[in-house]
Amino acid sequence: MLKDRRVRHSVLFALALGLLAPFPGCDRGDEAPPPIVIVTPQPVRGVIAETSYSGLVPGSWVAFPIPISQEGKLDVQVDWTREDSWVFIYLGSTECDPDRLAGGSCPFLIESETQTPKPRFLESDILAPDTYYLYIYNVPEDPDTGEGSNNREAVAVVIGLTVGFGPQGAVEPELQIGAPAVVSPSGF
């Protein structure tokens, strides 16, 4: 009987060792643990609005409000009809009336006051959710400097938003947009 008991204990002990061997921490360290792989999703860009405006006479402004509901980088592409036109483009966070625009007292985040390139592409830093304003100015011809033109212009605008920039590389939720919206301009 004592012999049977020893045999049973030996068998149980061997079984217990056999069961514990596959568990982590119970091995002898012969194998290195698998590497930890962290996949960081890339930022996502979507077109949030497309619009156009015709009848932009020299010396006039057109403004497009751009509401964004997610933090991200806003990008704007503006194209116009004629190569010899002077079209200045601005992006701001303040709604400005024609007097402020004409007086140069409207604060802008981005200013592009040049004849070229055509089309023009602007990209902001990361912006908080808010309403931003795209301003387009058709520069009238200045006989003293030769800058500007007397062209009546039509402009086409494509507005994109890139999201996925969070604190310390964290990625925010997917871009939450539907179909591109048509943004109504307000001509001055």
Helices and strands as residue ranges (DSSP letters): H 2-20, E 44-56, E 61-68, E 72-80, E 87-92, H 98-103, E 110-112, E 120-127, E 130-138, E 153-163, G 167-169, E 186-187
